[in-house]
């Protein structure tokens, strides 16, 4: 029987896990996978810009790119959505905070979403097969998390993550426009929104950064 050829990109900072994922997907019958790997944001961006992939397995907690443009997996997800609209994204993550899970779903809308502790060979196989059939695969745990929090239309986007990242690195608010393509006023407005979202009623940047870290956004 002729095998369908599928280009797969595995973005995962742990090489052992990445190889395990590759070994699992290669057991899927009637599909011939051409697999590429990326272990950080810079390697992932290079792969995404130079090759089209049918499916991307996307880890979210990665090393920041050297130019600090891509600070986590969500930024890579947005890049994929912008440059390769037909690519299926399957998020594999240890993140379990309901707020961030909900934000990822609203912003990236991945075709697949699994918490790593839930991954079993069959569940990963099911996820790949289902998303290639143009259907959605969310694990039961992700479905439960996504229903826990109502963000009232507030989504943490690319700019918000960059602002949080630079605040966590000790940058002053007035200096962040050097790194983020927004005005000082726009950054201040986003900071106010983030404080509301994370229920930070008082205090300095430290409290906002602490809350964001606790929720898994940094």
C-alpha positions as CSV (number, residue, x, y, z in Angstrom):
1,X,0.0,0.0,0.0
2,X,1.3,3.5,-0.9
3,X,2.3,5.6,2.1
4,X,1.4,9.2,2.5
5,X,4.4,11.4,3.0
6,X,4.1,13.8,5.9
7,X,6.6,16.5,6.9
8,X,6.8,16.7,10.7
9,X,8.6,19.2,12.8
10,X,9.3,18.4,16.5
11,X,10.0,21.5,18.6
12,X,11.2,20.1,21.9
13,X,14.1,21.2,24.1
14,X,14.6,17.7,25.6
15,X,16.3,15.5,23.0
16,X,15.2,12.2,24.7
17,X,11.6,13.3,24.6
18,X,11.9,14.4,21.0
19,X,13.4,11.1,19.9
20,X,10.7,9.3,21.8
21,X,8.0,11.2,19.9
22,X,9.6,10.5,16.6
23,X,9.8,6.7,17.4
24,X,6.1,6.7,18.3
25,X,4.9,8.5,15.2
26,X,7.0,6.3,13.0
27,X,4.9,3.3,14.1
28,X,1.8,4.8,12.4
29,X,0.9,2.6,9.5
30,X,0.6,3.9,5.9
31,X,2.3,7.2,6.7
32,X,6.0,7.9,5.8
33,X,7.2,10.7,8.1
34,X,10.0,13.1,7.2
35,X,11.0,14.4,10.6
36,X,13.0,17.5,11.5
37,X,13.9,18.7,15.0
38,X,14.4,22.0,16.8
39,X,15.4,22.4,20.4
40,X,15.0,26.1,20.9
41,X,13.3,29.2,19.3
42,X,16.2,30.0,16.9
43,X,16.3,26.5,15.5
44,X,12.5,26.4,15.2
45,X,12.3,29.8,13.4
46,X,15.0,28.6,10.9
47,X,13.0,25.4,10.2
48,X,9.7,27.1,9.9
49,X,11.0,29.8,7.5
50,X,12.7,27.3,5.2
51,X,10.4,24.3,5.0
52,X,6.6,23.6,4.9
53,X,5.4,21.1,7.5
54,X,2.1,19.2,7.6
55,X,2.3,18.9,11.4
56,X,4.3,20.6,14.1
57,X,4.6,19.1,17.6
58,X,5.1,22.2,19.7
59,X,6.6,22.5,23.2
60,X,5.9,25.9,24.8
61,X,8.8,26.3,27.3
62,X,11.9,27.0,25.2
63,X,15.0,29.1,25.2
64,X,14.4,32.7,24.1
65,X,15.7,33.5,20.6
66,X,18.9,35.5,20.5
67,X,17.2,38.6,19.2
68,X,14.5,38.1,22.0
69,X,11.8,38.3,19.3
70,X,10.5,34.8,20.2
71,X,10.3,34.2,23.9
72,X,8.2,31.0,24.0
73,X,6.4,28.4,22.0
74,X,3.3,30.6,21.6
75,X,5.3,33.0,19.5
76,X,6.4,30.1,17.3
77,X,2.7,29.1,17.0
78,X,1.8,32.5,15.8
79,X,4.6,32.5,13.3
80,X,3.4,29.1,12.0
81,X,-0.2,30.5,11.8
82,X,1.1,33.5,9.8
83,X,3.4,31.8,7.4
84,X,1.9,28.3,6.9
85,X,-1.9,28.4,7.4
86,X,-2.4,24.8,6.5
87,X,0.1,23.4,9.1
88,X,-1.5,21.5,11.9
89,X,-0.2,22.4,15.4
90,X,-0.2,19.9,18.2
91,X,0.9,21.5,21.5
92,X,2.7,19.2,24.0
93,X,3.3,20.9,27.3
94,X,3.8,20.6,31.1
95,X,1.8,23.8,31.6
96,X,-1.4,23.2,33.6
97,X,-2.5,26.7,34.7
98,X,-6.1,27.0,33.4
99,X,-5.6,30.7,32.6
100,X,-2.7,30.0,30.3
101,X,-4.3,27.0,28.7
102,X,-7.3,29.0,27.9
103,X,-5.2,31.9,26.5
104,X,-3.2,29.4,24.3
105,X,-6.5,28.0,22.9
106,X,-7.9,31.4,22.1
107,X,-4.7,32.8,20.6
108,X,-3.2,29.9,18.7
109,X,-6.2,27.6,18.4
110,X,-4.0,24.5,18.0
111,X,-5.5,21.4,16.3
112,X,-4.1,19.2,19.1
113,X,-3.3,20.0,22.7
114,X,-2.0,17.5,25.2
115,X,-0.3,17.8,28.7
116,X,2.9,15.9,28.7
117,X,2.1,13.8,31.7
118,X,-0.9,12.5,29.8
119,X,1.1,11.4,26.8
120,X,1.1,7.8,26.0
121,X,2.1,6.2,22.7
122,X,-1.5,5.6,21.7
123,X,-2.6,9.1,22.6
124,X,0.1,10.7,20.5
125,X,-0.7,8.4,17.6
126,X,-4.4,9.3,18.0
127,X,-3.6,13.0,18.0
128,X,-1.5,12.8,14.8
129,X,-4.0,10.7,12.9
130,X,-7.0,12.9,14.0
131,X,-5.4,16.3,13.2
132,X,-4.3,14.9,9.8
133,X,-8.0,14.1,9.3
134,X,-8.8,17.8,9.8
135,X,-10.3,17.2,13.2
136,X,-9.4,18.5,16.6
137,X,-7.7,16.5,19.4
138,X,-7.7,17.9,22.9
139,X,-7.0,15.6,25.8
140,X,-9.6,15.3,28.6
141,X,-7.4,17.2,30.9
142,X,-7.0,20.1,28.5
143,X,-10.8,20.2,27.9
144,X,-11.3,20.5,31.6
145,X,-8.8,23.3,32.0
146,X,-10.1,25.2,29.0
147,X,-13.5,25.3,30.6
148,X,-12.4,26.5,34.0
149,X,-11.5,30.1,33.2
150,X,-13.4,32.7,31.4
151,X,-11.0,35.4,30.3
152,X,-13.8,37.9,29.4
153,X,-12.3,38.5,26.0
154,X,-8.8,39.2,27.4
155,X,-6.0,37.3,25.6
156,X,-2.3,37.4,26.4
157,X,-0.8,38.0,23.0
158,X,2.7,38.3,21.5
159,X,3.3,41.9,22.7
160,X,2.1,41.0,26.2
161,X,4.5,38.1,26.5
162,X,7.4,40.3,25.3
163,X,6.5,43.0,27.9
164,X,6.3,40.4,30.7
165,X,9.6,38.9,29.5
166,X,11.5,42.3,29.6
167,X,9.9,43.2,32.9
168,X,11.2,39.9,34.3
169,X,14.7,40.7,33.0
170,X,14.6,44.0,35.0
171,X,14.0,46.4,32.2
172,X,12.2,49.7,33.2
173,X,8.9,50.4,31.6
174,X,10.2,53.5,29.9
175,X,13.0,51.4,28.2
176,X,10.7,48.6,26.9
177,X,9.8,50.5,23.6
178,X,13.5,49.8,22.7
179,X,12.6,46.1,22.5
180,X,8.9,46.0,21.7
181,X,7.4,47.8,18.7
182,X,4.8,49.8,20.8
183,X,4.7,53.3,22.3
184,X,5.3,53.8,26.0
185,X,1.6,54.7,26.4
186,X,0.5,51.4,24.7
187,X,2.8,49.4,26.9
188,X,1.5,51.1,30.0
189,X,-2.1,50.3,28.9
190,X,-1.1,46.6,28.4
191,X,0.6,46.5,31.7
192,X,-2.6,47.8,33.4
193,X,-4.6,45.1,31.5
194,X,-2.1,42.4,32.7
195,X,-2.4,43.5,36.3
196,X,-6.2,43.2,36.1
197,X,-5.9,39.8,34.5
198,X,-3.5,38.5,37.1
199,X,-5.4,40.2,39.9
200,X,-2.4,42.3,40.9
201,X,-4.0,45.2,42.8
202,X,-0.9,47.0,44.0
203,X,2.8,46.8,44.1
204,X,5.6,47.2,41.6
205,X,6.6,45.3,38.5
206,X,7.9,42.5,40.8
207,X,4.4,41.5,41.8
208,X,3.2,41.4,38.2
209,X,6.2,39.3,37.1
210,X,5.7,37.0,40.1
211,X,2.0,36.5,39.2
212,X,2.8,35.9,35.6
213,X,5.5,33.3,36.5
214,X,3.1,31.5,38.8
215,X,0.6,31.3,35.9
216,X,3.3,29.9,33.6
217,X,3.5,32.9,31.2
218,X,7.2,33.5,31.9
